[in-house]
Amino acid sequence: MTTGSTPNADDLEKELLGFLEGHTGTPWEADTDLFAAGGLSSLFAMQLVVHLEKTYTIAVRGADLRLDNFRTVRRMAGLVDRLRRPAPGNHDG
């Protein structure tokens, strides 16, 4: 996403925590292992990928689809932040 209103890491975490709570009915901490705690199923994880892609205008592909990137809200926010940055050597725009 390249807009001036790009959320920072704290805002990303808050939004993701709200999304998860809204869909699971459970409040979560940013560093809780969602899979170990029983908060995510593989089906819901795919819904989460779609949410991240649509909300933050990113593409989660290949190696980025690793479970570890979705284990905690903090890791998801880090993934979104990394995917929003231009690739090294990409001088488009």
C-alpha positions, 0 to 999 in steps of 0.5 A: 500500500502506498497511501499516506494513511498507511498504518504503523505496526501498532495500528496493524496489530490493533486492527488484526486483534479486532478482526480476530476478536470479531470472528472468534469471539475471543480477545487475543494478545499480539504475541499469543500463539493463535494455533497453539491456543486453538484460535485458528483453524486452517480454514480460518487461516485462509480467510485471514490471508484474504483479509490481509491481502484485501485490507492492506493491498498485499499479495501473500505468495509462496514462502510467505504462506508459511504457518510461522508468519500467521502464528501471532498477530505480531508476526502477521503485522510484520509480514504485512509491513514487509510486503508493503515495502518496495522490493529491493531494486524495484524503482517503479513510480 
